[in-house]
Amino acid sequence: MIALGCDHGGYELKQEVIKYLEKNQIAYRDYGCFDMQSVDYPIYARKVAKAIQSEECEKGILICGTGIGISIAANKCKGIRAALCSDCFSAEATRQHNDANILVMGGRVVGPGLAVKIVDTFLNTEFSGDERHARRISLIESDEAE
């Protein structure tokens, strides 16, 4: 199951993502927001992050105006690796190398056609499992600085 979240700046693009998910029969849970009224993006970043932390959902997609604020908020949550992507190569690389569990996009940065391709790439790319990448993820997750 995919967890979806956005603020008002990402609402319209989230509707395009929902169309893609429904067309491809991919289960999702929408954590809001549900219209274009101004809201605070950290609320939705946290809701999606908690859905992944609890294993209610396996991956997430977050969208705000630029994608920057909502990705910062999501990455404050333990175990979350939210990656801001504006192209398919980055979406593929972040899954293969970082095992990113949340895709973040900017609703005012990425158009709907490209966004759907980025989502498709992110959802259909597996983590490589390479030792060097697993080691680096472990270092990210560690509370100890070297």
Rosetta blueprint (number, residue, H / E / L):
1 M L
2 I E
3 A E
4 L E
5 G E
6 C E
7 D L
8 H H
9 G H
10 G H
11 Y H
12 E H
13 L H
14 K H
15 Q H
16 E H
17 V H
18 I H
19 K H
20 Y H
21 L H
22 E H
23 K H
24 N L
25 Q L
26 I L
27 A L
28 Y E
29 R E
30 D E
31 Y L
32 G L
33 C L
34 F L
35 D L
36 M L
37 Q L
38 S L
39 V L
40 D L
41 Y H
42 P H
43 I H
44 Y H
45 A H
46 R H
47 K H
48 V H
49 A H
50 K H
51 A H
52 I H
53 Q H
54 S L
55 E L
56 E L
57 C L
58 E L
59 K E
60 G E
61 I E
62 L E
63 I E
64 C E
65 G L
66 T L
67 G L
68 I H
69 G H
70 I H
71 S H
72 I H
73 A H
74 A H
75 N H
76 K L
77 C L
78 K L
79 G L
80 I L
81 R L
82 A E
83 A E
84 L E
85 C L
86 S L
87 D L
88 C H
89 F H
90 S H
91 A H
92 E H
93 A H
94 T H
95 R H
96 Q H
97 H H
98 N H
99 D L
100 A L
101 N L
102 I E
103 L E
104 V E
105 M E
106 G E
107 G L
108 R L
109 V L
110 V L
111 G L
112 P H
113 G H
114 L H
115 A H
116 V H
117 K H
118 I H
119 V H
120 D H
121 T H
122 F H
123 L H
124 N L
125 T L
126 E L
127 F L
128 S L
129 G L
130 D L
131 E H
132 R H
133 H H
134 A H
135 R H
136 R H
137 I H
138 S H
139 L H
140 I H
141 E H
142 S L
143 D L
144 E L
145 A L
146 E L
